[in-house]
């Protein structure tokens, strides 16, 4: 009898709150405040259901029966109400283990994350990488390997010193390892378990996670090295506009002039730095779980700009559960990584198969002079002022090919030498005597 | 090539070193979140 009374009181209280809501609020009186057929149909169609009728129904300790009365030990909350509180994070939970996530038993938003990670993230991310590979293959079949147009001189110019090459290989070696192990983390269960079985995959996955977590430090160190070494030469220059306008010369004859790094390389540099830092920061958040939470603050800043109302999606939530922060960090980390992997695939292509003479820059650090004149003419003129060029030419005619070290005191602001002939004023001759 | 191999070696050294340093410093999730009543390592 008392249970029926409690049920009736609860039903009536739900009815009164329902009438206080806007006219759009669904009528749940038929089910006494629980979900209706309309809610179920909405959910089956994949539409959003406003769960506040459930998250609010977590019992009422104020109206609890006395401890010695019937149902008094329930404390004003029935079992379903208790589990709703656990589900929606409003239960007062004490856990025997530590950490901010320890008291979360059911995380309501987790399914949305899980479905997104296994669905669109995997599909579109994988599609992006396959698409880039297909695009590069098609480009190679159309354009072939970009050869050195002129005759090779047999002379070499030092392009990258040992420390520069060390920094590059530290970054690229760690990036390859991180990319592969990251892809194993996302796709491994789906594609590797059917192939290798559970035991082998487990061994592979544990190893992959160790490599990913620990090699990340090498990546971050290398990123800092690369930035310090090359930022000065990657500042945009007016020659970049011309280079971009001509598409770098990859679709046409002729080579637009460029300094040490052309505009394409500068795009790669800044992509690596910006995306690499973003991946590193979200990665650090994942490496130290629940300790570096940035999304709540970011959402608050976005809300402050008012972008939500402009685009019609309303305000982003400014209070996030610990697991939600980790889930957003994982999604951001994956999305940005896919973008950077796609960019780097193009970089690897052009630096190896795509262009004759390009690999030498990072391989030995010494490049064929003719290659350098064709692809980085302004840089060659900075490195080799006219005097040295003539001296080298004179020497090479007599004794064959030589290796040219860059001039030590090469002035950096030497522009291309103009070969306009000097204007000679015509001699004024006296008019012939009459 | 030599520089490339040295860089790859550096990756391995940094990875192993970082793992050891962080474990010593007590940064593993296990160290931070395990309750006193759980005896996973015994």
Interface residues (C-beta under 8 A of the other chain):
Chain A: X95 X96 X97 X98 X99 X101 X102 X162 X165 X166 X167 X168 X169 X170 X173 X174 X177 X210 X211 X213 X214 X215 X217 X218 X221 X288 X289 X363 X364 X365
Chain B: X1 X3 X4 X6 X7 X8 X10 X11 X14 X15 X16 X18 X19 X27 X29 X32 X33 X34 X35 X37 X38
